[in-house]
Amino acid sequence: MLIFVGKNIKTLIINFYPSKKEAKISFYIELIKNFSNYRVIPENEFSLSLIKNSNALILSGSPRMLSRGEYKEEFLEILRNISLPILGICYGHQLLAKAFGAQIGRYPEFIKKEEEIYILDKKDIFYNLPDKIVVKEFHQEYVIKNSLENTNLEVIAFSQTCEVEAIRHKKRKIFGVQFHLERSGDIGYKIMKNFYEKVVF
């Protein structure tokens, strides 16, 4: 059932997946369409004019590695300066952290499993959720917690394998989650619903 939080809300989804993994963006669409109208664009089509016609920005995951320099510095500059509510997922989460000055680390192998996440702050995107949730993880890189000092980013969730499972900007409507909420069933649905109801509006 389609339940629009706001029929006039327009979300811009930035697709960081390469063409051979294009189908992965469908999981984001299936979730976001419950709450907002949307437009999906690849990173290379992103422009400031599209921001002016949008109410929220979603940054997708990606197989790219920031620690290998697989990002565009000009995109980081845009993220630092736009005023839209933003939610970054996996690679998008790491991209936001890097944009504001955090450092990115890399595990020797991919983490691919269901993970217990411990919530530190139940405002905003984690509103009305239990203290511990189970979500889907698939990543090799992570945000280094000690590097968040002086970034205006704070940790709002962690797990046994990752100290920074979710971040929030202290002054702006910017959030990032390391896990894949678009593949995390009802929990992912509730987090996205909170993003629109508690953050975008």
Secondary structure, 3 states (H helix, E strand, C coil): CCCCCCCCCEEEEEECCCHHHHHHHHHHHHHHCCCCEEEEEEHHHCCHHHHHCCCEEEECCCCCCHHHCCCCHHHHHHHHHCCCCEEEECHHHHHHHHHCCCCEEEEEEEEEEEEEEEECCCCHHHCCCCCEEEEEEEEEEEECHHHHCCCCEEEEEEECCCCCCEEEECCCCEEEECCEHHHCHHHHHHHHHHHHHHHHC
